[in-house]
Amino acid sequence: MNLIWFSLIVFSISAGVKYTKADNVLLLSWPYFSHLQSLAYVGSELSKYGHTSYFPMPDKMAKMFQSFKGVELLKMKDDHNVNKFFETTLNYFLSGNSTMKDIFEIMDEVCDNLLLDEDWFQYLKKVNASIAVIDFVFMSNCLAIIPYRLSIPFVFLGINPGPPILSRDPWLPAVFTSIGFQDPNKITFFQRLKGAVGAYYMYFAKPRGMPSRSVKEYAPEKPDISFRSLLHQAELYLTETDFLLSQPLPALPNVKYIGGVSTRKAAPLEGDVKKFVEKSKNGLIVVSFGSIVSKVPEEHIQKMEMAFKAIKYDVIWKLSPSKYLAPNIFVTKWLPQNDLLGHPKTKLFITHCGSNGQFEALYHGVPMLGFPVFADQFHNGHRMQVKGYGISMDMFNYTKDELVSTINELIVNPKYKNKIKQASEIFRSRPESPAAKGARYIDNVIKYGGNYIRSPFQSMPLYQFLMLDIYAVFLTVIIVSLCLVKFVIQKCYRCCCVKKKKMD
């Protein structure tokens, strides 16, 4: 009898587990928190299929990811060029003291340090991974050389805000301007022209994130291959976007949109943050500029402080050092952003328009006030405003009174709350989370491979994909036709002239 009960218990437990062939998965990214976070959530979901994910990162980052189930942390050298790249990029956007050339030179140094370190490569080889998942953003593209050397397939997962150059989705660049800032409902002719020229240019320009060395120099034991061809070999392109934030886009079978990978339910608040929130009577405003908070202009911080003192709402603000600026302003060097956005007292999120933060606000249905700082954040701020979830402002061009007025508008006017609340309900009504969805697709590739969902158009020559040969035929036919028409007209004209002369 005991044996029967034991068997039933084992069967009940096993019924809730998704069995599959257990594999090791290698997660690869530059060590930036938001990028590591998305991969870690998917890696944790992969553990539910029996897989173990191995994630290299520096020690200073590892302590933030020790709690992720099924994710084993590996050593990674702390390269000062990673921070230098970030600071140089910020300087390019904020002050113009650096150039794109400076940015790409530092990127090349980071890629060299990662890919030419033979000891680190052998260390990763011991993981015996059967697939790699790589952060889908331009500076991490060079990491695709690692699975190429390991002779294993790889998957891209990340924000990739640009046109689908790598995945070759069947889109019209003059219409689906995913990197443009214009309202897709009000695209003018010249905006479509600009978008088309820019998109076609990117097809012929060298791939974003292409290192200065050839693939052969990083992988001497492997057959030579162009960097562009290597990137086209991805089994899956998991893009962190969603039509609830961006515009709807077409996709091939191996291109999946899984925006909001890091979204999750709010956990209970603790410590001083909890005490401050519990005392709030008029509602809470959460202010966070992520990891770039130290680079935010001082003038902007001062204007925000004056505006916050003039409103009735309580403000919890990620800024260092921790202190109370006023009875209604609590400044802290760290805050549980997701948990605060999920708190019922939160009425507004003031953000730098990072993708992860926007998806957390969408998940919890909180209107946003955006102050974009660099890169895709300007596009993110505009898309949020177009959707009606909030307002985007220029941090260099506003007054304290304008900020107070905008805050009141976003909180008092119900249209912003209603819009994002409805989108939140749609987002959360889906049968699985974005991280779980991504893990399911990766597990499917592990079990069955990715060839059956690849389109032949993803590896055909570029001139064929863009139908340049077809257009050349059309152009030739038109030219020949025009020449024939011209020839006929000339003949007719000459015949008429000859007859007329004879009659004279």
C-alpha positions in Angstrom: 0.0 0.0 0.0 2.8 2.4 0.9 4.5 1.6 -2.4 1.3 2.5 -4.3 1.0 5.8 -2.4 4.7 6.5 -3.1 4.2 5.8 -6.8 1.2 8.1 -7.0 3.1 11.0 -5.3 6.0 10.5 -7.7 3.6 10.5 -10.7 1.9 13.7 -9.4 5.1 15.5 -9.0 6.5 14.4 -12.4 3.2 15.4 -14.1 4.0 19.0 -13.4 7.5 18.9 -14.7 8.3 19.5 -18.4 10.7 16.6 -19.2 13.1 16.9 -22.1 16.7 16.1 -22.8 18.7 18.0 -20.2 21.3 20.3 -21.9 23.8 22.9 -20.8 23.1 26.4 -22.1 25.7 29.2 -22.4 24.5 32.7 -21.8 26.7 35.5 -23.2 26.4 39.2 -22.8 28.5 42.3 -22.0 28.2 42.8 -18.3 25.5 45.5 -18.1 22.8 44.8 -15.5 19.7 45.2 -17.6 21.1 43.0 -20.4 22.3 40.3 -17.9 18.9 40.4 -16.2 16.9 39.4 -19.3 19.1 36.5 -20.1 19.1 35.4 -16.5 15.3 35.3 -16.4 15.1 33.2 -19.5 17.9 30.9 -18.1 15.9 30.4 -15.0 12.8 29.4 -17.0 15.0 27.0 -19.0 15.6 25.1 -15.7 12.0 24.1 -15.8 12.8 22.0 -18.9 15.7 20.4 -17.1 18.4 22.6 -18.7 21.2 24.3 -16.8 22.4 27.7 -17.9 25.9 28.9 -17.4 26.4 32.6 -17.3 29.9 34.3 -17.2 30.0 37.7 -15.5 32.5 39.7 -13.3 32.4 39.1 -9.6 30.9 42.6 -8.9 27.8 41.7 -11.0 27.6 38.0 -9.9 26.3 38.9 -6.4 23.1 40.3 -8.0 22.3 37.1 -9.8 23.0 34.4 -7.3 19.3 33.8 -6.6 18.4 32.8 -10.1 17.4 29.1 -10.1 19.1 27.0 -12.7 21.7 29.6 -13.6 25.3 28.8 -12.7 27.6 31.8 -12.6 31.0 31.6 -14.3 34.0 33.8 -13.9 34.6 36.7 -16.3 37.4 39.2 -16.2 36.5 42.7 -15.2 37.4 44.8 -18.2 37.6 48.6 -17.5 36.8 49.2 -21.2 33.2 48.1 -20.6 32.6 51.1 -18.3 34.6 53.2 -20.6 32.4 52.3 -23.5 29.3 53.2 -21.5 30.8 56.6 -20.4 32.0 57.4 -23.9 28.6 56.6 -25.4 26.9 58.9 -22.8 29.4 61.7 -23.5 28.6 61.4 -27.2 24.9 62.0 -26.6 25.1 64.4 -23.6 28.1 66.6 -24.4 29.4 65.7 -27.8 32.9 65.3 -26.3 33.3 61.9 -27.9 32.7 60.5 -31.4 31.3 57.4 -32.9 34.8 56.4 -33.9 35.8 56.6 -30.2 32.8 54.3 -29.3 33.6 51.7 -31.9 37.3 51.7 -31.0 36.5 50.8 -27.4 34.0 48.2 -28.5 36.8 46.6 -30.6 39.0 46.5 -27.5 36.4 44.7 -25.4 35.7 42.2 -28.2 39.4 41.5 -28.6 39.9 41.0 -24.8 37.0 38.5 -24.8 37.6 36.6 -28.0 41.4 36.5 -27.9 41.6 35.1 -24.4 42.3 31.5 -25.1 42.3 30.5 -21.4 38.8 31.9 -21.0 37.6 30.2 -24.2 38.9 26.8 -22.9 37.1 27.6 -19.6 33.8 28.1 -21.5 34.5 25.0 -23.5 34.4 22.9 -20.4 30.8 23.8 -19.9 30.0 21.4 -22.7 27.1 23.6 -23.8 24.8 22.4 -26.6 23.5 25.9 -27.4 24.4 29.6 -26.7 22.0 32.5 -26.1 23.6 35.9 -26.9 22.4 39.4 -26.0 20.8 40.8 -29.1 22.4 44.3 -29.1 25.1 45.6 -31.5 28.1 45.6 -29.1 27.5 41.9 -28.1 27.2 40.7 -31.7 30.9 39.8 -31.7 30.2 37.1 -29.0 28.5 35.0 -31.7 32.1 33.9 -32.6 32.3 31.9 -29.4 29.5 29.4 -30.3 31.0 29.3 -33.8 34.3 28.1 -32.3 32.5 25.7 -30.0 30.6 24.3 -33.1 27.2 24.8 -31.4 24.1 26.7 -32.5 23.2 30.1 -31.0 20.2 32.3 -30.4 19.9 36.0 -30.2 17.8 37.5 -27.4 17.6 41.2 -26.6 16.3 44.6 -27.5 17.8 45.1 -31.0 15.9 48.3 -31.7 16.9 48.6 -35.4 15.5 47.3 -38.6 15.5 43.4 -38.9 18.6 43.4 -41.0 19.9 40.1 -39.5 16.6 38.2 -39.3 15.4 39.4 -42.8 11.8 39.7 -41.9 9.6 40.5 -44.9 9.0 44.2 -44.1 8.7 47.4 -46.1 11.4 49.8 -44.7 9.3 52.8 -45.8 6.4 51.7 -43.6 7.8 49.8 -40.6 10.3 52.4 -39.4 11.1 50.7 -36.1 14.1 53.0 -35.4 12.3 56.2 -36.4 10.8 58.6 -34.0 7.8 59.5 -36.1 4.2 58.5 -35.3 3.5 55.5 -37.5 -0.1 56.8 -37.9 1.1 60.1 -39.4 4.1 59.2 -41.6 4.8 61.8 -44.3 6.2 61.1 -47.7 9.6 62.5 -46.7 9.7 60.5 -43.5 9.0 57.3 -45.4 11.7 58.3 -47.9 14.2 59.0 -45.2 13.3 55.7 -43.4 13.7 53.7 -46.7 17.1 55.2 -47.5 18.3 54.6 -44.0 17.1 51.0 -43.9 18.6 50.1 -47.3 21.9 51.7 -46.3 22.1 49.5 -43.3 21.6 46.4 -45.5 24.8 47.3 -47.4 26.8 48.8 -44.6 28.9 46.6 -42.4 27.0 44.8 -39.7 26.5 46.7 -36.4 29.0 45.5 -33.8 31.4 44.0 -36.4 34.8 43.8 -34.8 37.9 45.1 -36.5 39.4 41.6 -36.9 38.1 38.9 -39.2 36.2 35.9 -37.8 39.2 33.7 -38.9 41.6 35.7 -36.6 39.4 34.9 -33.6 38.6 31.3 -34.7 41.8 30.1 -36.6 40.8 26.5 -36.4 37.4 27.0 -38.1 36.6 27.6 -41.8 36.7 31.3 -42.8 33.3 33.0 -42.9 32.2 36.6 -43.1 30.9 38.2 -39.9 27.6 39.0 -41.7 27.1 35.4 -42.7 27.8 34.3 -39.1 25.1 36.5 -37.7 22.6 35.1 -40.2 23.2 31.7 -38.8 21.2 32.3 -35.6 18.6 29.6 -35.0 16.3 32.1 -33.3 15.9 35.9 -33.1 14.1 36.6 -29.8 13.4 40.4 -29.9 12.3 42.2 -26.8 9.6 44.3 -28.3 5.8 44.1 -28.1 3.0 45.7 -30.2 1.6 47.1 -26.9 4.6 49.4 -26.7 5.7 49.5 -30.4 4.0 49.1 -33.7 3.0 45.6 -34.9 5.7 44.0 -37.1 5.8 41.0 -39.4 8.0 38.0 -38.5 9.3 34.8 -39.9 8.8 31.5 -38.0 12.2 31.8 -36.2 11.7 35.5 -35.2 9.7 35.9 -32.0 8.7 39.1 -30.2 8.9 38.6 -26.4 9.0 42.1 -25.0 9.1 42.4 -21.2 11.3 39.4 -20.3 12.1 40.9 -16.9 8.5 41.7 -15.9 7.1 40.0 -12.9 4.7 40.4 -10.0 5.6 42.9 -7.3 7.1 41.6 -4.0 6.4 43.1 -0.6 8.4 46.2 0.3 10.9 46.2 3.1 12.9 48.6 5.3 12.9 52.4 5.0 11.2 52.2 1.6 8.2 50.4 3.1 7.9 52.9 5.9 8.0 55.9 3.5 5.4 54.3 1.2 3.1 53.4 4.1 3.0 57.1 5.3 2.0 58.3 1.8 -1.5 59.8 1.7 -1.8 61.4 -1.7 0.0 58.8 -3.8 3.6 58.0 -4.9 5.9 59.0 -7.7 8.8 56.7 -8.5 11.8 58.3 -10.1 14.7 56.3 -11.5 17.3 56.9 -14.2 18.8 53.4 -13.9 22.5 53.0 -14.0 23.0 56.3 -15.7 21.8 58.3 -12.7 25.3 59.6 -12.0 25.5 61.1 -15.5 22.3 63.0 -15.3 23.0 66.8 -15.6 23.0 68.6 -12.2 20.7 71.3 -13.6 18.1 68.7 -14.4 18.3 67.2 -10.9 17.9 70.7 -9.3 14.8 71.5 -11.4 13.3 68.1 -10.5 13.9 68.7 -6.8 12.2 72.1 -6.9 9.3 70.7 -8.8 8.9 67.7 -6.3 8.8 70.1 -3.4 5.9 72.0 -5.1 3.6 69.0 -5.5 1.4 67.2 -3.0 2.5 63.7 -4.0 5.3 61.7 -2.3 8.4 61.0 -4.3 10.9 58.1 -3.9 13.9 58.9 -6.0 16.9 56.8 -7.0 19.8 59.1 -6.3 22.9 59.0 -4.1 23.4 59.5 -1.2 20.3 58.4 0.6 18.5 61.2 2.5 15.2 63.1 2.9 15.3 66.2 0.8 11.8 67.2 2.0 9.0 65.6 4.0 7.6 64.3 0.7 10.9 63.3 -1.0 12.9 60.2 -0.1 16.2 59.9 -1.9 17.8 56.4 -1.9 20.8 55.0 -3.8 18.9 51.8 -4.5 15.2 51.1 -4.8 13.1 48.1 -5.7 11.8 49.6 -8.9 9.5 46.7 -10.0 8.0 46.3 -6.5 7.3 50.0 -6.2 5.7 50.2 -9.6 3.4 47.3 -8.5 2.3 49.1 -5.4 -1.3 50.4 -5.4 -0.2 53.8 -4.2 2.1 54.4 -7.2 0.6 57.0 -9.6 3.5 57.9 -11.9 6.9 56.6 -13.1 9.6 59.2 -14.0 12.1 57.4 -16.1 15.0 57.7 -18.6 13.0 55.5 -21.0 15.0 52.3 -20.7 13.3 49.4 -22.3 13.1 47.2 -19.2 11.7 50.1 -17.1 9.0 50.8 -19.7 7.9 47.2 -19.8 7.7 47.1 -16.0 5.5 50.2 -16.0 3.4 48.6 -18.7 3.1 45.4 -16.8 1.8 47.3 -13.7 -0.2 49.8 -15.5 1.6 53.0 -14.4 1.7 56.1 -16.5 5.2 57.4 -17.4 7.0 60.7 -17.7 10.1 60.2 -19.8 13.4 62.1 -20.0 15.4 60.2 -22.7 19.2 60.4 -22.3 20.8 58.4 -25.2 20.6 55.6 -27.8 17.1 54.0 -28.2 15.7 55.9 -25.3 14.5 58.7 -27.5 12.6 56.2 -29.6 11.2 54.6 -26.5 10.1 57.9 -25.1 8.3 58.8 -28.4 6.6 55.4 -28.7 5.3 55.6 -25.2 3.8 59.1 -25.9 2.3 57.9 -29.2 0.6 55.0 -27.4 -0.9 57.5 -24.9 0.9 56.0 -21.9 2.7 59.2 -20.9 4.6 62.2 -22.0 8.2 62.5 -23.1 10.2 65.7 -22.2 13.6 67.1 -23.1 15.7 67.3 -20.0 17.7 70.2 -21.3 14.6 72.3 -22.2 12.0 72.7 -19.6 11.2 74.8 -16.5 10.2 73.8 -13.0 6.6 75.0 -13.5 6.4 73.0 -16.8 7.4 69.8 -14.9 4.9 70.4 -12.1 2.2 71.0 -14.7 3.1 67.8 -16.6 3.2 65.7 -13.5 -0.3 66.9 -12.5 -1.6 66.3 -16.0 -0.4 62.7 -16.1 -1.9 61.9 -12.7 -5.1 63.9 -12.8 -6.1 63.3 -16.4 -7.5 59.8 -16.5 -6.8 59.1 -20.2 -3.1 58.1 -19.5 -4.0 55.8 -16.6 -6.9 54.2 -18.6 -4.7 53.7 -21.7 -1.9 51.9 -19.9 -4.2 50.0 -17.6 -6.0 48.5 -20.5 -2.6 47.6 -22.2 -1.5 46.1 -18.9 -4.6 43.9 -18.7 -3.9 42.6 -22.3 -0.2 42.0 -21.5 -1.0 40.1 -18.3 -3.8 38.1 -19.8 -1.4 36.1 -22.0 -1.0 32.4 -21.0 2.7 32.6 -20.3 5.3 35.3 -19.4 7.7 36.6 -22.0 10.6 34.8 -20.2 8.7 31.5 -20.3 7.8 32.1 -23.9 11.5 32.6 -24.8 12.5 29.6 -22.9 9.9 27.4 -24.6 11.2 28.5 -28.1 14.8 27.8 -27.0 13.9 24.4 -25.6 12.2 23.6 -28.9 15.4 24.4 -30.8 17.4 22.3 -28.4 15.1 19.3 -29.0 14.5 19.6 -32.8 17.0 22.0 -34.2 16.2 25.3 -35.9 16.4 24.3 -39.6 12.7 23.5 -39.9 11.7 27.1 -38.9 14.4 28.9 -41.0 13.4 30.6 -44.2 15.7 30.1 -47.2 15.5 33.9 -47.7 17.6 34.4 -44.5 20.7 33.0 -46.2 20.2 34.0 -49.8 22.5 36.6 -51.4 21.5 40.1 -50.5 20.8 41.2 -54.1 18.3 38.4 -54.4 16.6 39.1 -51.0 16.2 42.8 -52.0 15.0 41.7 -55.5 17.6 43.9 -57.1 17.9 41.3 -60.0 14.1 41.5 -60.5 14.1 45.2 -60.4 17.0 45.2 -62.9 14.9 43.1 -65.3 11.9 45.5 -64.9 14.2 48.5 -65.5 15.7 46.8 -68.6 12.2 46.0 -70.0 11.2 49.6 -69.4 14.3 51.0 -71.1 14.0 48.7 -74.0 10.3 49.5 -74.4 11.0 53.2 -74.3 13.8 52.8 -76.9 11.3 50.8 -79.1 8.7 53.5 -78.8 11.3 56.2 -79.6 12.4 54.2 -82.6 8.9 53.7 -83.9 8.0 57.4 -83.4 11.2 58.5 -85.2 10.4 56.1 -88.1 6.9 57.4 -88.4 8.1 61.0 -88.2 10.6 60.4 -91.0 8.1 58.6 -93.2 5.6 61.5 -92.7 8.3 64.0 -93.5 9.4 62.1 -96.7 5.8 61.9 -97.9 5.3 65.6 -97.3 8.4 66.6 -99.2 7.4 64.4 -102.1 3.9 66.0 -102.2 5.6 69.5 -102.2 
